[in-house]
Amino acid sequence: MNLFVLVIKEIVYRKISSLIILLTVLTASAVSVTIFTLSKASENETRKIMREQGLNLYIFPKNTNLIDFYSVNNTPSFPESCVDSLANSRTFDAVRHLTGILQLRYSDWTDPNGSLHQIVVAGYKDEAMQRFLSKQETMGFNVPAGTVRVGALLAKNIPEGDPFVIQGADGKPHRFHISERLTEGKGILDQGVAFNLADLQKVLGMEGQINKIEALGCVCHDGRINNARKQVQAIFPDLEVTEITSIADARENQRLMMNKYGAFLIPFIVLSALLISAFLFYSNVLHRKPEIGLMKALGKSHLFITGLFLLKAFLLGITGSLAGFFAGSWMAGYFGKKIFLFTAGDIGTTWSIFGFTLLAFPLLWMLSAWIPALLATQVDAAETLSQE
Amino acid sequence: MKANTLKNNDMLTINNVTKTYTKHGMTFKALDGITFRVEKGDFTVVVGPSGSGKSTLLHTIGGLIRPGSGQVLFKGTDIYKLNDDALNNYRKKNVGFVFQQFHLVPWLTVYENVRLVCQATSCIKAINDYFDKSGLLPLRNKYPSELSVGEKQRTAFIRAIISNPELLLADEPTGNLDPQNAAILMDMTRDFHKAGGTVLLVSHNPETSTYAGKRIILGSGKIL
């Protein structure tokens, strides 16, 4: 009879203790998967909120009058290459995501009905990720070339299916496909149009120029503004860093706190479950002393006897971790959708940790059975077999 | 008694074996200079009162208790000079154990308990024949908890001999049985012996001696 069949039969015979061990793995893996998935969801939610509701840092030319920034059409500009310089700088590690923007008040935009409006035009450079920081998903607001996204107020004046037309500095009309009509509540963009940076630069005749950088995902925690300011000014003395606090800050702090909480909770639960399992495996060895003694008398090797316990731990570990992965994913989805309103639809099974879960938990549970298994090989066969 | 000269027919040579236990600061000699020989095909009974060292002697011969001094030679090889794997192989290939407490695995059926020791196909095929002869065939799918003591001991006996060991070591095999079941078991032991097997049986029941060709009387760890 092979080891696998023997272990399965023993698990079935000792249902209760096997079930408790299975539950310890299931609980530990489910909690770990839930916390990890929620942590990821929290990160996405924070990113979304930061993008929608306000950004951590803005980088402007030093002489920019911020009071008038959104209402004038001649704020100081600087080369868009500054974005790439910051992204590729080893000494600038205060911010992960950098988006170069050219944003101006456009005074005389004529809508399809012939009415004149003052609108805000903003050109977005594709987001640059800091090279020397760990990679993350993009947070920015990229607009494909040749298209625009029009704000809710503006969209009311353009019939569905019509292109967006704007007079260029060259005196010619420029046409763009409207890829999205934004819903209201986007702040200044409600009365504006988002372009690809190069398109807007061409319309305004400001090739290669931007007038601010949105810096997202600050990793400076405490003293963020000072740190970022020093780093930017060390590279570009003519640029200024301004912090615009928002709800995103609170959410970011909450996220960091949750990560710390998870970093404590996962090992605590896993360790507790491991200790319970180790105790149950030890108890299993004590109950099975006569069986182990018999196996020795029948000439079964130490490896075979150790295998009886380690294979049991592995099988329970892999079954528990598989069930725990799906249970954890389900819990994360169920609770996450109530917690994270912006990204509720994106919360799903985190397949990236599937393999890790199926590998780590069986190994950990084999580890918890290791000492009991070694003790099993030390059982005195003669003593246990001669007991009356 | 000198036993250190190996004869052609010798299966087992026990040479000046001692075993001492210390418990609660007291030293107790379980085996004290035991020397004897068992030839192939012998049916030897070791008798003696409780605590005389019978079981210790049997387990020492079975490779389960390392003696303090002396030698246990199986066909001329000192089994306690073998490494762990070789000692396991010695037990697996040459020795069949029967215990007073049966020691059936509770989560295996009657058939599976016997099947546990089978490596060869011929061994597996022989299981049902043995069950048929011993009346266990209808019980082959029952678990030990569903058997009577006599049925349990018959199962344990078949497990001990199914792989055709040369040496059967039986430790008080009838100790828990009523006279009728004890007689059945001793008949099975005799059949194994008649088929050429070597039997070393430990018992405090003098009646078992009637089946044996040789008798060793043990008292206080010594051969009397």
Contacts between the chains, C-beta under 8 A, distances in Angstrom:
chain1	res1	chain2	res2	distance
A	1	B	112	6.5
A	1	B	115	5.6
A	1	B	116	5.7
A	6	B	108	7.9
A	9	B	107	5.2
A	9	B	108	6.4
A	9	B	112	7.6
A	10	B	107	5.3
A	12	B	107	7.4
A	13	B	106	6.8
A	13	B	107	3.3
A	14	B	107	7.4
A	290	B	101	7.6
A	290	B	103	5.6
A	291	B	103	7.9
A	291	B	105	5.6
A	291	B	106	7.9
A	293	B	103	7.3
A	294	B	103	4.7
A	294	B	105	6.9
A	296	B	64	6.9
A	296	B	88	7.9
A	296	B	91	7.8
A	297	B	62	6.7
A	297	B	64	6.4
A	297	B	91	6.5
A	297	B	97	4.8
A	297	B	103	8.0
A	298	B	91	7.0
A	298	B	92	6.7
A	298	B	97	7.6
A	298	B	116	6.8
A	298	B	117	5.4
A	299	B	88	4.7
A	299	B	89	6.4
A	299	B	90	7.5
A	299	B	91	3.9
A	299	B	92	2.7
A	299	B	93	7.3
A	299	B	95	7.8
A	300	B	88	7.0
A	300	B	92	7.8
A	301	B	84	7.4
A	301	B	85	6.5
A	301	B	88	5.2
A	302	B	84	6.6
A	381	B	59	7.8
A	381	B	64	4.8
A	382	B	55	7.7
A	382	B	56	7.5
A	382	B	59	3.9
A	382	B	64	4.2
A	382	B	65	4.6
A	385	B	59	7.5
A	385	B	64	7.5
A	385	B	97	7.6
A	385	B	99	5.3
A	385	B	101	7.5
A	385	B	103	6.1
A	385	B	171	7.7
A	386	B	55	4.6
A	386	B	59	6.9
A	386	B	99	7.5
A	386	B	100	7.8
A	386	B	171	6.6
A	387	B	101	6.9
A	388	B	100	6.3
A	388	B	101	6.7
A	388	B	175	7.6
